[in-house]
Amino acid sequence: MTILVTGGAGFIGSNFINEWIEQVDEPVINLDLLTYAGNPDNLREIAGSPQYLFVHANICDGERVGELLDRYEVRALIHFAAESHVDRSISGPQSFVQTNIVGTSRLLDAALPHWRKVSDFRFLHVSTDEVFGSLEPDEAPFVEACTYKPNSPYAASKAASDHLVRAYGQTYGLPVLITHCSNNYGPYHFPEKLIPLLINNAISGKDLPLYGDGRQVRDWLYVADHCRALRMVLAEGKPGQTYNIGGSAERQNIEVARTVCAVLDDVRPRQDGRSYGDQIVLVRDRPGHDRRYAVDTTKLRTELGWEPLQNFDAGIEKTVRWYLEHPDWVASVTGGTYREWVARQYA
Ligand SMILES: NC(=O)c1ccc[n+]([C@@H]2O[C@H](COP(=O)([O-])OP(=O)(O)OC[C@H]3O[C@@H](n4cnc5c(N)ncnc54)[C@H](O)[C@@H]3O)[C@@H](O)[C@H]2O)c1
């Protein structure tokens, strides 16, 4: 049998596939459109593996997806493909509607007839804690049963796709699993996102911009811990169930920035002897910016025995070192269309 991964050339998908090929003896097909966020270079180490097949396609092309599911007798579809950047969803929501909502519905339609032939088929939908909205400082972390209150167009598009996935489970009996993960960090993270942006701006001598007062709280999870949780949910999760995944590592953005700067001060000190922390600047807040996210992972821990293995400070150090060791990767993904987008944002 085979698994089909969508969006496997992106940040989390490529980490997932690299680990899958290393740890699991089962072929994997990676269906990816290679948008600005998708980079085949993330998978260069496994590109020649007989276990790996790359298919350049759009998740909205349901016919193509259906053909792949049947031809390769796919037993599980792990759905990462998405437009994933909140800022981009504010300046241009339509591609989020198209990929995250329409794309997911096309995958579900393709999966339905296939599942009727492959009865132990699973559809694993990788979603986010952002669908639950924002927490007050003293509120308990989100549990799986929390009400959806998405605030950004990105979160709303993911919420809509979650509802479709759930509905295909309820209405047709498709064996679906949904995960809600908190903020990930680690290798191959596109440098528009906070942690790689801080690292790259710092060593390029640029400002380290933080929205508003920099006190927004996110619950950080090292990407390998997310990938391991997904393998466990796929293997042992109950169809129709949702699972929260999070690092229990709540940090204010300003704390994250200071941690990154402290590592850089240690491993690549500034030539003028000052701290990278001096480059931190507060900028105008993002509209509708959620104040705090945090997830309660009791269900995943008690039912499936998962727990995060990477602690935050050591994970950040590992991540900073990875970016310092991979300047060519950073240069390749931040050229072309990314530069044009940044120029438009800050014009
Ligand atoms: N990054 C996080 O912290 C985080 C946290 C929780 C959940 N998630 C979810 O995990 C998934 C992966 O996130 P990521 O950070 O790796 O995203 P990413 O932006 O790094 O990668 C997205 C991938 O999807 C591909 N893609 C986009 N549109 C496509 C289309 N129409 N057809 C086929 N491929 C397409 C891109 O080429 C890219 O390879 C997303 O669904 C996201 O909502 C991410």
The ligand as an ORCA input file, in Angstrom:
! r2SCAN-3c Opt
* xyz 0 1
  N       2.988     25.976     10.102
  C       2.282     25.835     11.236
  O       2.700     26.286     12.300
  C       0.970     25.082     11.210
  C       0.321     24.841     12.422
  C      -0.874     24.111     12.412
  C      -1.390     23.647     11.220
  N      -0.748     23.917     10.048
  C      -1.325     23.383      8.802
  O      -0.403     22.447      8.305
  C      -0.435     22.443      6.878
  C       0.963     22.660      6.340
  O       1.448     23.918      6.815
  P       2.872     24.455      6.350
  O       3.297     25.470      7.339
  O       3.774     23.313      6.037
  O       2.459     25.185      4.987
  P       3.388     25.712      3.808
  O       2.784     26.992      3.349
  O       4.824     25.695      4.201
  O       3.215     24.601      2.664
  C       2.044     24.460      1.928
  C       2.327     23.502      0.764
  O       1.098     23.311      0.043
  C       1.368     23.434     -1.349
  N       0.133     23.884     -2.013
  C      -0.477     25.089     -1.856
  N      -1.572     25.144     -2.641
  C      -1.668     23.938     -3.280
  C      -2.596     23.381     -4.199
  N      -3.648     24.083     -4.616
  N      -2.390     22.125     -4.631
  C      -1.322     21.399     -4.201
  N      -0.398     21.892     -3.347
  C      -0.574     23.143     -2.885
  C       2.499     24.437     -1.448
  O       3.188     24.337     -2.682
  C       3.353     24.039     -0.247
  O       4.247     23.016     -0.600
  C      -1.432     23.523      6.466
  O      -2.648     22.910      6.155
  C      -1.545     24.397      7.701
  O      -2.828     24.984      7.795
  C       0.412     24.623     10.019
*
